[in-house]
Amino acid sequence: MGKASADEMILSYNDVVLRRSDLDILSGPYFLNDRIIEFYFSYLTACYPSEDILLIPPSIAFWIKMSLKFNQNLKDFVEPLNLSDKKLVIFPVNDNEDVDEAEGGSHWSLLAFERITNVFVHHDSISGELNRKHAKQIYKAVVPYMGTGSNGAYVECSDTPRQVNGYDCGLYVTAIARAICRWYESNEPKEGVWWLSAMKEQVTPCSVAEMRNEILVLITSLMENRGR
């Protein structure tokens, strides 16, 4: 496929623009890029339109993470996010550390903040050690803006479902994010990090493998609807 066709815009969904190359990523066993994760987070936001839930796009999460390295003041940057009003905030975590490398990095994980328990939970489908540094950078940068003081706890979740290959980490992020949103919108009690049981039930190697095609079908369906 030539460069021009790979860069062809195929769908504009909310503020996310998808290109032909994104379909190629979903069609094969490849590492998910920022655009696909941002698209799916935007889709989840549409599915669960609660004012209490906020799914942070990868680009925003990256700049939050890098703010400490460059001693940047985050106040003006995060104020529009209204973090102190949110009950559930989900951050995609990437190990890229090069601000000049667009869509860099080689591993995704997920950091979720839940207000009732005032806890940040890091879910890494390979090992907490791999992305722990990057998740903690986001945690340290945003905790002063959560409206909970600076005492929000950080927890590495050892019960996170593990991926069975070297390229599905981004799919685990999308699947875990969906499980957490479903849990929040369910009638289950919220006095604790109860999404752990929902996550174990809903996020398995089989269900994650199916998500690749599920997202692909979702995109093609939206493309067809826009074309009518």
trRosetta pair geometry for C-beta under 8 A, 3 or more apart (Angstrom, degrees):
i j d omega theta_ij theta_ji phi_ij phi_ji
1 5 5.3 -115 -175 86 93 118
1 6 5.2 114 124 -63 116 93
1 20 7.2 -153 176 129 144 127
1 21 7.9 173 104 -90 142 75
1 24 7.1 -129 25 -76 155 143
2 5 5.0 85 60 15 82 101
2 6 6.8 -147 96 -8 39 92
3 6 5.6 -59 -145 38 31 112
3 7 6.2 18 160 -10 67 112
4 7 6.1 -67 -150 43 26 103
4 8 6.9 52 147 -54 61 89
5 8 5.3 -21 -156 -16 40 121
5 20 5.7 -60 153 73 67 166
6 19 6.9 50 151 144 53 116
6 20 5.4 -133 -141 81 28 108
6 21 4.2 49 -176 -64 90 102
6 24 7.3 -29 -130 -2 93 143
7 19 5.6 -42 -155 -162 33 140
7 20 7.1 -9 34 33 13 100
7 21 7.0 11 -72 -14 40 116
8 19 6.2 133 71 -159 41 81
8 20 4.5 43 55 -21 95 121
9 12 6.9 15 175 -52 123 88
9 17 5.7 -46 -133 -175 111 108
9 18 7.3 108 -156 79 63 45
9 19 5.8 -55 -97 -101 42 71
10 18 5.5 -54 61 102 93 93
10 19 6.2 119 4 -147 91 21
10 20 5.6 120 -42 -71 120 59
10 22 7.5 -138 37 49 125 108
10 23 6.8 21 24 -30 169 121
10 219 7.5 52 111 165 123 112
10 223 6.0 -30 161 -106 94 130
11 17 7.4 166 90 -153 52 45
11 18 4.5 7 57 48 96 112
11 219 6.1 -150 7 -164 160 88
11 222 5.8 69 -143 105 139 114
11 223 5.2 -91 -77 -81 111 85
11 226 6.9 151 -127 14 82 153
12 16 7.3 162 -157 85 48 48
12 17 5.3 -14 -105 -103 76 75
12 18 7.8 -159 -75 21 32 72
13 16 5.0 -19 68 65 85 99
13 18 6.9 24 8 -9 107 109
13 39 6.0 70 64 -140 133 92
13 42 6.2 137 120 105 104 139
13 43 7.3 -5 153 -68 143 85
13 222 6.2 7 -88 162 121 156
14 42 4.7 -155 45 -173 143 133
14 45 7.9 42 -73 71 170 126
14 46 7.4 -149 -52 -55 130 118
15 42 7.2 -161 43 -109 75 142
16 35 6.5 134 -167 -161 102 76
16 38 5.2 170 -109 118 123 105
16 39 4.6 173 141 -89 156 70
16 42 5.3 -148 -11 2 131 156
17 35 7.4 -63 79 -143 55 123
18 22 4.8 -91 -164 47 93 156
18 23 7.9 89 158 -41 116 79
18 35 6.0 141 -107 155 65 123
18 36 7.6 72 -118 -87 108 61
18 39 5.9 31 -68 -81 115 145
18 219 6.3 -105 120 -144 171 127
19 22 5.4 115 59 -7 61 99
19 35 7.3 12 15 132 88 172
20 23 5.9 -50 -167 27 45 111
20 24 7.0 46 141 -19 69 101
21 24 5.2 -47 -155 31 46 118
21 25 6.7 51 147 -23 69 97
22 25 5.5 -46 -153 29 38 115
22 26 6.6 30 152 -12 65 105
22 33 7.0 -107 -110 46 84 119
22 35 5.7 -91 -95 95 131 126
22 36 5.6 163 -156 -69 109 96
22 39 7.8 87 -177 -9 152 150
22 219 7.5 -156 114 -141 117 166
23 26 5.8 -59 -149 42 35 107
23 27 6.0 37 152 -26 68 110
23 216 6.7 93 -142 -136 73 95
23 219 6.9 -153 -91 102 88 144
23 220 7.8 81 -119 -66 120 94
24 27 5.6 -57 -143 34 30 114
24 28 6.7 -7 167 9 64 110
24 30 7.6 27 125 15 74 154
25 28 7.0 -86 -153 49 22 84
25 30 4.6 -108 -147 82 69 131
25 31 7.6 -64 -155 75 112 44
25 32 6.5 112 153 -116 129 48
25 33 6.2 -104 -104 -2 170 100
25 36 6.4 -124 93 -41 137 145
26 30 8.0 -73 -46 52 21 103
26 36 6.8 163 -62 -124 104 141
26 212 5.7 167 -161 -176 73 79
26 213 7.7 135 165 -90 99 32
26 215 5.8 -129 -130 90 134 105
26 216 4.2 165 137 -76 133 101
26 219 7.4 151 21 19 167 141
27 216 6.6 108 -71 -117 64 147
29 165 7.1 -62 -169 138 123 157
29 167 5.5 104 162 73 81 147
30 167 6.0 -106 -164 -177 14 136
31 106 7.1 -73 -126 -149 160 55
31 167 5.0 -108 -65 -149 65 85
31 169 7.3 3 -134 42 86 97
31 170 6.3 106 -174 -7 60 124
32 36 4.8 -111 -163 75 100 131
32 37 5.7 105 136 -47 125 93
32 108 6.9 -22 63 -13 105 152
32 169 7.8 -134 29 77 99 67
32 170 2.8 -139 42 107 120 157
32 171 6.4 146 -30 -46 132 65
32 173 7.8 -134 63 44 142 117
32 174 7.6 170 -106 -23 177 120
33 36 5.6 98 57 9 69 98
33 37 7.4 -141 100 2 37 92
33 103 5.1 2 -157 -156 103 132
33 170 7.8 4 -1 -112 19 165
34 37 6.0 -68 -153 44 32 105
34 38 5.9 29 156 -19 71 112
34 57 8.0 60 179 170 98 87
34 58 4.2 -142 -142 79 91 147
34 59 6.4 75 -176 -52 139 80
34 94 7.8 -39 -86 -55 92 156
34 103 5.0 -125 0 -107 111 90
35 38 5.7 -56 -143 40 29 110
35 39 6.1 34 155 -23 64 105
35 103 7.8 -27 -15 -98 85 132
36 39 5.6 -50 -148 33 31 115
36 40 6.5 24 156 -14 64 105
36 170 7.0 67 87 154 117 139
36 215 6.8 67 -170 155 106 147
37 40 5.9 -56 -145 39 32 105
37 41 6.2 33 155 -18 66 106
37 58 5.4 78 87 -44 124 124
37 92 5.5 76 159 -102 142 166
37 108 7.1 -173 -84 -130 151 151
37 170 5.7 -108 -68 -162 114 107
37 173 6.3 -1 -128 99 122 132
37 174 6.5 -137 -123 -67 73 98
38 41 5.7 -54 -145 38 31 111
38 42 6.3 34 154 -20 64 106
38 57 4.6 34 -124 -144 103 96
38 58 5.6 -94 -60 13 94 96
38 59 7.2 14 -84 -3 136 93
39 42 5.7 -59 -153 36 29 112
39 43 6.4 30 150 -20 65 105
39 215 7.8 106 99 -166 118 113
39 219 7.3 21 157 -91 150 107
40 43 5.3 -47 -147 34 38 116
40 44 6.4 41 152 -20 66 100
40 174 4.7 -11 125 -128 157 120
40 177 7.6 118 123 73 108 138
40 215 6.0 -47 -85 -120 118 123
41 44 5.6 -49 -147 35 33 112
41 45 6.5 40 150 -24 62 102
41 55 4.1 -165 -168 139 102 130
41 56 7.6 -64 -177 68 154 29
41 57 6.3 179 79 -95 144 56
41 90 7.5 -161 -131 93 112 118
41 92 7.3 -103 -60 -30 140 120
41 174 7.9 -117 -56 -114 68 79
41 177 6.7 -60 -101 159 81 161
42 45 5.5 -49 -152 31 33 116
42 46 6.7 33 149 -17 63 102
42 55 7.7 -144 -62 85 33 126
42 57 7.8 23 -55 -89 92 99
43 46 5.7 -55 -155 35 35 111
43 47 6.4 31 149 -17 67 107
43 218 6.8 33 -131 161 159 146
44 47 5.4 -56 -145 40 36 112
44 48 6.0 -12 168 24 72 105
44 55 5.8 82 81 -33 119 162
44 177 6.1 -91 -63 133 173 112
44 178 6.1 -134 -106 -94 123 71
44 181 5.5 -177 -175 -25 116 168
45 48 6.8 -74 -132 62 22 73
45 49 6.8 64 161 -98 61 59
45 53 7.4 -171 -119 108 68 108
45 55 5.5 -128 -63 33 98 116
46 49 6.5 4 -149 -67 28 97
47 181 7.3 83 92 136 109 144
48 53 5.6 -5 124 58 114 162
48 181 4.6 -154 -5 -177 164 118
48 182 7.9 -122 -74 -69 136 42
48 184 7.3 80 -171 75 144 113
48 185 5.5 -127 -130 -49 112 139
50 53 4.6 76 70 7 103 102
50 184 7.5 -131 40 126 156 121
50 185 6.9 -164 -30 -89 135 98
51 85 7.4 -49 152 139 99 116
52 86 6.1 116 -175 -152 44 55
52 87 3.9 -7 -174 23 109 112
52 88 6.1 57 135 19 89 88
52 184 7.5 -162 102 169 120 130
53 86 6.9 89 -117 -155 10 102
53 87 7.1 -40 -67 61 54 86
53 88 4.8 -14 -111 71 72 108
53 89 7.9 168 -160 -81 45 40
53 90 7.8 6 -171 -1 88 104
53 181 6.4 69 -150 -122 153 91
53 184 6.3 130 -83 105 119 157
54 81 6.5 93 -171 -176 154 93
54 82 7.8 177 -72 73 147 83
54 83 7.3 -109 52 -108 160 60
54 86 4.6 -56 1 -118 117 150
54 88 7.2 169 28 93 63 59
54 89 4.8 -7 67 -114 102 77
54 90 7.2 -176 95 25 55 68
55 90 4.8 -14 -116 62 70 109
55 177 6.5 69 -124 -167 122 129
55 181 7.8 -25 -62 -72 120 125
56 60 5.1 -122 -175 85 94 118
56 61 4.9 112 121 -61 123 95
56 64 7.6 -28 -178 0 150 144
56 81 7.5 10 -102 -136 98 136
56 89 6.8 42 -30 -179 107 91
56 90 6.5 -160 16 88 81 53
56 91 4.8 -1 49 -105 133 66
56 92 7.0 -146 84 15 87 73
57 60 4.8 88 61 10 84 104
57 61 7.0 -153 93 -6 41 89
57 92 7.9 -36 171 26 24 117
58 61 5.6 -59 -145 39 32 111
58 62 6.1 37 157 -25 67 105
58 92 4.9 -43 -93 75 79 132
58 94 6.4 52 -158 -22 107 129
59 62 5.7 -51 -149 31 30 115
59 63 6.7 23 156 -13 63 105
60 63 6.0 -58 -150 39 32 105
60 64 6.4 36 151 -21 65 106
60 81 7.7 135 176 -82 144 130
61 64 5.6 -54 -149 35 32 114
61 65 6.4 35 152 -21 64 106
61 91 4.6 137 -119 -163 122 93
61 92 5.4 178 32 61 164 67
61 93 6.7 -116 159 -85 134 45
61 94 7.4 113 102 8 116 91
61 138 6.2 -9 -165 -114 85 135
62 65 5.7 -56 -153 35 30 113
62 66 6.3 17 156 -10 66 111
62 94 6.2 -18 -89 47 99 117
62 96 6.7 -10 -131 73 120 114
63 66 5.7 -56 -138 43 34 105
63 67 6.6 59 155 -50 62 90
63 77 7.1 -130 125 -174 122 145
64 67 5.8 -36 -158 -4 31 119
64 74 6.6 58 -129 -129 73 135
64 77 7.6 180 -87 121 73 130
64 78 7.1 73 -106 -78 109 114
64 91 7.5 -89 66 -134 144 134
64 138 5.5 58 111 -130 113 80
64 141 5.1 155 170 106 81 143
64 142 6.0 10 -174 -56 132 105
65 68 7.6 -60 173 20 38 98
65 93 7.5 117 -79 -136 140 76
65 134 6.0 6 -150 -166 141 78
65 137 4.6 67 -154 108 79 118
65 138 4.9 -37 -84 -68 84 80
65 141 6.7 -150 -99 4 27 149
66 69 5.2 -54 -162 36 60 118
66 70 6.1 28 150 1 86 109
66 72 7.8 38 112 17 75 129
66 97 7.6 145 -99 -146 98 57
66 99 6.1 102 -154 -77 163 109
66 137 7.8 42 -62 152 29 136
67 70 6.4 -77 -149 53 29 90
67 71 7.9 -92 163 84 60 2
67 72 4.2 -98 -149 62 79 105
67 73 7.9 -119 -172 41 118 6
67 74 5.0 35 -173 -70 166 104
67 77 7.4 -158 -94 52 138 156
67 141 5.2 108 59 -138 118 133
68 71 7.3 27 -169 -76 32 39
68 72 8.0 -77 -46 36 20 76
68 137 5.8 -140 33 -157 133 90
68 140 6.3 33 -73 97 150 117
68 141 5.5 -120 -40 -79 103 101
69 97 7.7 136 -77 -159 166 95
69 137 7.7 4 -35 -151 94 134
72 77 7.6 40 139 -14 120 145
73 76 7.0 58 111 11 99 91
73 77 7.9 153 109 2 58 104
74 77 4.9 -77 -159 52 59 114
74 78 5.0 28 154 -7 101 114
74 141 6.0 110 -45 177 157 97
74 142 7.5 -107 135 -90 160 57
74 145 6.8 -99 107 -35 119 143
75 78 6.8 -73 -140 44 18 90
75 79 6.1 34 164 -44 61 106
75 145 7.4 177 -110 -94 56 121
76 79 6.0 -37 -139 9 27 119
78 81 5.0 -50 -167 27 65 121
78 83 6.0 -12 167 -15 113 125
78 142 6.7 165 -125 -121 157 86
78 145 5.1 44 109 158 143 170
79 82 7.6 35 171 -63 44 49
79 145 8.0 -116 -76 -151 51 129
81 86 7.9 -42 149 -22 87 134
82 85 4.5 -22 160 30 105 119
82 86 6.7 120 110 -34 81 92
83 86 5.7 -57 -152 22 40 115
83 89 6.3 15 -140 -83 87 155
83 142 6.4 -152 -145 -172 165 108
83 145 5.0 69 59 125 139 98
83 146 5.4 -77 139 -104 114 51
83 147 7.0 180 107 -7 78 97
84 145 6.7 -108 -48 162 90 60
84 146 6.1 128 -94 168 61 26
84 147 2.9 104 -141 -43 98 126
84 148 8.0 -178 -128 -23 78 66
85 147 7.5 94 -42 -15 39 157
86 89 5.0 83 114 -61 143 97
86 113 7.7 78 104 88 113 116
86 115 7.1 175 109 -47 56 126
87 114 7.4 11 159 -154 68 55
87 115 4.6 -96 -142 20 55 127
87 116 7.3 30 -162 -31 98 82
87 184 7.5 142 105 -153 113 126
88 112 7.1 -13 -166 -172 85 98
88 113 7.0 163 -152 84 37 65
88 114 5.9 4 -107 -107 77 65
88 115 7.1 -99 -56 -4 47 91
88 180 7.0 170 -173 151 132 110
88 181 7.7 152 123 -99 148 59
88 184 5.2 -55 -35 -103 164 153
89 112 7.2 160 84 -156 50 51
89 113 4.3 5 53 49 98 111
89 142 8.0 -143 120 150 152 151
89 146 7.8 -128 16 -119 147 102
90 110 6.5 -16 -167 -170 95 107
90 111 7.5 152 -158 83 47 50
90 112 5.0 -11 -106 -107 75 83
90 113 7.8 -146 -67 24 37 69
90 177 5.3 107 171 -127 156 98
90 180 6.4 144 -86 83 130 147
90 181 7.9 -60 -24 -56 149 92
91 110 7.1 149 79 -161 54 56
91 111 4.4 -14 62 64 107 99
91 112 7.5 -165 24 -75 70 38
91 113 7.8 52 -8 -12 103 96
91 135 8.0 140 92 -134 121 74
91 138 5.4 163 141 168 161 154
91 142 7.9 -170 -61 0 147 157
92 108 6.1 -31 -172 -156 100 107
92 109 7.9 144 -165 78 54 36
92 110 6.2 -37 -110 -104 50 72
92 173 5.5 59 -123 -177 96 143
92 177 7.9 -33 -73 -62 88 136
93 108 6.8 129 74 -164 58 53
93 109 4.5 -26 66 68 114 82
93 110 6.4 -166 11 -84 94 17
93 111 5.4 81 -45 -16 120 102
93 122 7.4 4 -5 -141 158 99
93 131 5.3 116 120 166 124 133
93 134 5.1 133 -180 115 106 110
93 135 4.8 -21 -117 -82 161 77
93 138 6.3 -118 -103 -5 99 143
94 104 7.8 126 147 87 128 63
94 105 4.1 8 170 -164 105 177
94 107 7.2 152 -149 82 54 50
94 108 5.8 -23 -94 -100 72 67
94 131 8.0 -79 -144 -133 9 125
94 134 6.9 -118 82 169 31 153
95 105 4.8 138 61 -145 65 99
95 106 6.3 -42 61 47 121 67
95 107 4.8 38 -3 52 125 94
95 130 7.4 -71 -73 153 138 84
95 131 5.7 -113 -69 -108 97 86
95 134 5.4 -129 -103 -37 56 152
96 101 6.3 -142 -158 84 118 113
96 103 7.9 -160 -70 163 159 17
96 104 3.8 122 -127 89 123 93
96 105 3.2 -82 -45 -50 87 98
98 101 3.9 48 96 10 119 113
98 104 5.3 16 56 41 104 173
101 104 3.4 51 117 -56 119 134
105 108 7.7 90 132 -65 131 65
107 126 6.8 -63 -147 12 129 139
107 130 5.8 -86 145 148 166 124
107 131 5.8 -144 114 -65 119 111
107 169 5.4 -37 -154 116 65 177
108 131 7.8 8 160 -82 15 157
108 169 4.4 152 50 127 83 105
108 170 4.5 87 20 -84 154 62
108 172 7.5 162 93 60 105 91
108 173 4.8 -69 140 -32 124 139
109 122 6.5 32 141 -177 128 90
109 123 6.2 -179 -177 91 88 54
109 124 4.0 -26 -121 -101 134 75
109 125 6.9 -169 -111 6 77 72
109 126 8.0 -96 -80 27 107 86
109 130 7.3 146 -46 86 132 102
109 131 4.0 -177 8 64 135 156
109 134 7.6 132 41 77 113 115
109 135 6.2 -57 91 -63 127 119
109 169 6.9 -53 -66 -175 56 113
109 173 6.8 169 -163 -85 13 104
110 122 7.4 160 87 -155 47 49
110 123 4.6 -9 63 59 96 104
110 124 7.9 -174 29 -71 60 45
110 172 7.7 -138 -10 119 116 84
110 173 4.7 152 -57 -132 108 80
110 176 5.3 -172 38 86 157 133
110 177 6.3 -150 -133 -59 147 87
111 120 5.9 2 -177 -178 101 102
111 121 7.3 162 -155 80 52 42
111 122 5.1 -18 -102 -101 79 73
111 123 7.6 -171 -78 21 32 71
111 135 4.8 156 -73 -148 122 99
111 138 5.7 161 47 84 161 138
111 139 6.6 -132 -164 -61 146 90
112 120 7.2 161 81 -155 38 54
112 121 5.1 -17 61 58 91 92
112 123 7.0 25 0 -4 107 111
112 176 8.0 -130 -37 140 131 109
112 177 8.0 174 -82 -107 116 65
112 180 5.7 -137 -124 -132 155 162
112 195 7.8 -59 116 65 161 152
113 119 7.3 177 -144 92 54 39
113 120 5.0 -24 -93 -98 78 75
113 121 7.9 170 -83 15 29 69
113 142 7.9 -110 -49 109 149 131
113 146 6.6 -131 -175 -124 153 135
113 152 7.0 -9 -138 -171 110 144
114 117 5.3 29 98 40 108 98
114 118 7.8 -77 92 -30 63 14
114 119 5.8 -5 53 58 92 83
114 121 7.1 15 1 -2 108 112
114 190 8.0 -158 -176 -174 119 98
114 193 6.2 156 38 -103 156 80
114 195 7.9 -170 -76 5 143 122
115 118 6.5 19 -163 -78 40 56
115 146 7.9 -173 -105 173 88 109
115 148 7.3 -167 -140 -65 79 131
116 190 5.4 131 -5 136 162 103
116 191 6.6 -115 152 -110 139 41
116 192 7.9 -65 105 -26 121 22
117 153 8.0 -63 141 43 90 117
117 191 8.0 113 -65 -173 93 39
117 192 6.2 76 -72 -125 132 31
117 193 6.0 -66 23 -51 164 81
118 148 5.1 166 -134 -165 111 150
118 151 7.1 18 152 101 135 84
118 152 5.2 -129 171 -117 82 72
118 153 6.6 88 113 11 81 85
119 152 6.7 170 -100 -174 21 80
119 153 4.8 -23 -116 67 79 99
119 154 7.8 159 -164 -88 68 18
119 155 5.8 6 -177 1 115 120
119 193 6.5 -67 75 -66 142 120
120 135 8.0 162 147 164 119 101
120 139 5.0 153 109 -117 168 111
120 143 7.4 -83 -32 -84 137 102
120 152 5.8 71 -20 143 98 114
120 153 6.9 -162 28 94 72 49
120 154 4.9 -18 69 -109 110 65
120 155 6.9 164 84 23 55 71
121 155 5.1 -22 -109 71 67 104
121 157 5.2 47 -178 -46 101 116
121 193 6.1 111 -60 -138 149 144
122 128 6.3 99 104 -134 118 97
122 131 7.4 -164 -178 96 122 100
122 132 6.8 103 127 -115 163 64
122 135 4.3 68 -118 167 131 162
122 136 8.0 -38 -62 -53 150 66
122 139 7.9 -66 -60 -50 112 129
122 154 7.1 25 -19 -175 110 88
122 155 6.9 -172 18 90 76 50
122 156 5.3 -30 63 -110 110 57
122 157 6.3 -168 76 8 50 84
123 157 5.2 -14 -91 51 68 131
123 160 4.3 150 -152 -111 79 128
123 172 7.7 -147 136 145 110 107
123 173 8.0 150 92 -107 110 60
123 176 5.2 -175 113 -173 158 163
123 199 7.6 -126 -119 -159 147 156
124 127 6.0 -31 114 84 126 21
124 128 5.0 156 35 -90 131 43
124 130 5.9 165 -179 52 141 102
124 131 5.1 176 -108 39 125 109
124 132 7.4 -67 -32 -57 152 68
124 135 7.6 -108 -58 -34 110 142
124 156 7.6 -25 13 -154 111 92
124 157 8.0 157 18 58 67 83
124 160 6.0 119 52 77 42 163
125 160 6.1 -118 -87 143 47 115
125 161 6.4 -10 -125 93 90 68
125 162 5.8 134 -176 -136 65 35
125 163 4.3 64 144 -23 119 98
125 168 7.3 -90 122 100 153 87
125 169 5.4 -178 54 -123 121 69
125 172 3.8 31 -57 121 150 174
125 173 7.8 -106 -15 -45 122 64
125 176 8.0 -150 -62 -33 105 132
126 130 5.1 21 84 1 120 156
126 162 7.0 85 -109 -146 26 84
126 163 6.2 -33 -71 38 70 106
126 169 6.6 -32 -27 -95 105 115
127 130 4.9 105 67 -16 84 100
128 131 7.5 -86 -159 55 36 71
128 132 5.2 57 157 -70 75 108
128 156 3.9 56 -146 -163 153 126
128 157 7.5 161 -82 51 120 47
128 158 7.1 -59 -23 -87 132 61
128 160 7.8 133 -63 20 88 133
129 132 5.7 -36 -129 -5 24 123
131 134 4.9 -57 -169 46 77 113
131 135 5.6 79 130 -26 91 101
132 135 5.8 -59 -144 39 31 109
132 136 6.1 27 159 -18 67 110
132 156 6.5 -19 -110 -96 110 125
133 136 6.0 -61 -149 38 26 109
133 137 6.6 32 151 -26 62 103
134 137 5.6 -46 -151 26 34 115
134 138 7.1 33 151 -14 62 99
135 138 5.9 -54 -158 35 36 109
135 139 6.3 38 146 -21 67 108
135 154 7.9 140 128 -161 103 118
136 139 5.1 -50 -142 39 38 118
136 140 6.0 37 159 -19 70 104
136 154 6.4 60 -112 -169 82 160
137 140 6.1 -53 -143 37 27 107
137 141 6.3 25 156 -19 61 111
138 141 5.8 -63 -149 38 28 111
138 142 6.2 -1 166 0 68 114
139 142 6.7 -75 -142 45 20 91
139 143 5.9 30 169 -41 64 110
139 152 7.6 -146 -166 98 94 114
139 154 5.0 50 -170 -99 162 124
140 143 6.4 -39 -131 13 23 114
142 145 5.5 -75 -164 48 60 105
142 146 6.3 75 142 -51 86 95
143 146 5.7 -39 -148 2 40 120
143 148 7.5 -72 -168 66 76 100
143 150 5.7 83 127 -140 113 58
143 152 4.8 -151 -137 41 106 118
144 150 5.7 -2 -90 -90 73 91
146 152 5.8 29 59 -44 156 147
148 151 6.7 -110 136 57 93 76
148 152 5.2 84 89 -63 134 98
149 152 7.7 163 76 -28 68 74
155 193 8.0 -109 69 -46 154 164
157 160 4.8 100 102 -44 106 94
157 196 7.1 -162 -149 -110 127 107
159 196 5.8 52 87 -163 140 114
159 199 7.9 113 117 86 102 122
159 200 6.8 -47 160 -73 112 114
160 172 8.0 73 171 171 106 130
160 176 7.4 -10 -144 -102 97 144
160 199 7.6 -51 -124 142 55 140
161 172 6.8 -157 83 -139 99 114
161 176 7.7 -167 35 -78 104 103
161 199 6.9 -150 -13 149 105 94
161 200 6.8 154 -60 -116 101 53
161 203 4.6 -163 16 116 148 105
161 204 6.5 -128 -144 -98 148 35
161 205 7.7 -158 169 -46 119 62
161 208 7.7 -177 116 -38 137 134
163 166 7.9 133 119 -82 126 18
163 168 4.7 175 -144 72 125 105
163 169 6.0 -87 -27 -76 159 59
163 172 5.6 -98 -65 -44 107 136
163 205 7.3 120 -142 -106 43 87
163 208 7.3 -113 -111 118 82 163
164 168 7.5 17 43 32 63 140
164 205 4.9 26 -7 -120 127 135
165 168 5.6 83 60 -4 99 106
168 171 4.5 -50 -168 41 81 119
168 172 6.1 88 132 -27 87 92
168 208 5.8 84 172 143 132 125
168 209 7.4 -50 -117 -82 145 62
168 212 7.9 -84 -122 -57 95 116
169 172 5.6 -52 -154 32 35 113
169 173 6.7 40 148 -22 65 100
170 173 5.4 -47 -154 29 38 116
170 174 6.8 34 150 -15 66 100
171 174 5.7 -51 -150 37 37 108
171 175 6.1 34 153 -17 68 108
171 208 4.9 109 128 -176 116 94
171 209 7.7 70 144 -80 159 27
171 211 5.1 144 -162 80 104 126
171 212 6.0 -43 -102 -63 138 82
172 175 5.6 -56 -140 42 32 109
172 176 5.9 30 161 -17 68 108
172 203 6.8 77 -145 -168 75 125
172 208 5.8 -4 -81 -129 65 139
173 176 6.1 -55 -140 39 24 106
173 177 6.2 27 157 -20 61 110
174 177 5.7 -56 -146 37 28 113
174 178 6.4 29 155 -19 63 106
174 211 6.1 160 92 167 121 143
174 215 7.1 -11 159 -69 167 135
175 178 5.8 -53 -150 35 31 111
175 179 6.5 31 152 -19 64 106
175 202 7.1 -175 174 128 94 93
175 203 4.7 125 133 -115 119 98
175 207 6.4 122 -142 117 136 102
175 208 5.1 -81 -30 -101 159 82
175 211 5.4 -113 -71 -56 103 159
176 179 5.6 -53 -147 36 34 113
176 180 6.3 35 154 -20 66 104
176 199 5.8 25 -133 -136 80 115
176 203 5.6 19 -78 -84 68 156
177 180 5.9 -55 -149 35 30 110
177 181 6.4 28 154 -16 64 107
178 181 5.8 -56 -147 38 32 109
178 182 6.2 33 154 -20 66 107
178 202 7.4 -129 99 142 98 139
179 182 5.7 -54 -147 37 30 112
179 183 6.3 34 153 -22 63 106
179 195 6.4 122 129 -175 91 103
179 198 5.2 161 179 126 97 98
179 199 4.5 117 124 -100 149 62
179 201 8.0 153 -139 64 124 77
179 202 4.4 168 -103 73 112 136
179 203 5.6 -74 -34 -36 149 106
180 183 5.6 -53 -149 34 31 114
180 184 6.4 31 153 -21 65 104
180 195 4.8 33 -115 -161 67 157
180 198 7.7 141 -86 89 35 126
180 199 7.1 16 -60 -75 72 105
181 184 5.7 -53 -147 34 32 111
181 185 6.4 16 159 -5 66 111
182 185 6.2 -68 -146 47 28 100
182 186 6.2 39 153 -38 65 107
182 198 6.5 -168 89 174 104 138
182 202 7.2 122 53 -69 148 169
183 186 5.6 -53 -149 20 29 118
183 188 6.2 -50 -160 48 75 135
183 194 6.3 177 -173 99 125 88
183 195 3.9 176 55 -104 171 88
183 198 4.3 -173 -80 36 112 163
183 199 7.7 -37 -39 -42 139 75
184 190 7.6 54 -130 -108 61 120
184 195 7.4 -12 -45 -76 73 122
186 198 7.6 178 10 -97 151 146
188 194 5.4 -165 138 130 126 146
188 198 7.4 -145 6 -54 166 124
189 192 7.5 37 114 30 100 92
189 194 6.4 137 81 -55 69 158
190 194 6.6 -115 -117 18 36 125
191 194 7.8 60 57 -36 46 117
193 196 5.6 61 123 -25 96 106
194 197 6.4 -38 -177 27 65 104
194 198 7.1 59 133 -9 75 106
195 198 5.0 -59 -152 47 54 114
195 199 5.5 62 147 -31 80 102
196 199 5.6 -51 -144 33 27 114
196 200 6.6 29 155 -20 61 103
197 200 5.8 -50 -149 32 33 111
197 201 6.6 29 154 -16 64 107
198 201 5.9 -61 -151 38 32 109
198 202 5.9 3 162 0 69 118
199 202 6.3 -72 -136 49 24 94
199 203 5.2 -17 -178 16 69 122
200 203 7.0 -54 -102 50 15 85
202 207 6.4 -140 170 130 52 169
203 207 6.3 -126 -127 77 28 126
203 208 6.4 48 -161 -59 73 102
204 207 4.8 86 47 12 80 100
204 208 6.8 -150 84 -6 36 89
205 208 5.8 -58 -142 39 27 110
205 209 6.3 30 158 -22 63 107
206 209 5.9 -55 -150 33 28 111
206 210 6.6 26 153 -17 62 106
207 210 5.6 -54 -151 36 34 113
207 211 6.7 48 147 -36 63 97
208 211 5.4 -41 -156 14 38 119
208 212 8.0 49 150 -25 58 86
209 212 6.4 -39 -173 10 41 110
210 213 6.1 -61 -165 44 49 102
210 214 5.8 55 140 -30 77 111
211 214 4.9 -55 -139 39 38 120
211 215 6.1 38 162 -20 71 100
212 215 6.4 -56 -154 33 23 104
212 216 6.6 22 148 -16 59 111
213 216 5.3 -56 -147 39 37 116
213 217 6.1 38 155 -20 70 104
214 217 5.9 -53 -147 36 27 108
214 218 6.4 31 151 -22 61 106
215 218 5.4 -51 -148 34 34 116
215 219 6.5 34 154 -19 65 103
216 219 5.9 -54 -151 34 30 109
216 220 6.4 22 155 -12 65 108
217 220 5.9 -57 -144 42 32 106
217 221 6.0 35 155 -23 66 108
218 221 5.8 -57 -148 36 26 113
218 222 6.5 25 155 -16 63 106
219 222 5.8 -56 -150 37 31 109
219 223 6.3 35 151 -22 65 106
220 223 5.4 -50 -148 34 35 117
220 224 6.4 36 153 -20 65 103
221 224 5.8 -53 -150 35 31 110
221 225 6.4 29 153 -17 64 106
222 225 5.7 -54 -145 38 33 111
222 226 6.3 32 156 -18 66 106
223 226 5.9 -58 -148 37 28 108
223 227 6.3 26 154 -21 63 112
224 227 5.6 -60 -149 35 31 113
224 228 7.0 41 153 -35 63 97
225 228 6.0 -44 -157 11 35 114
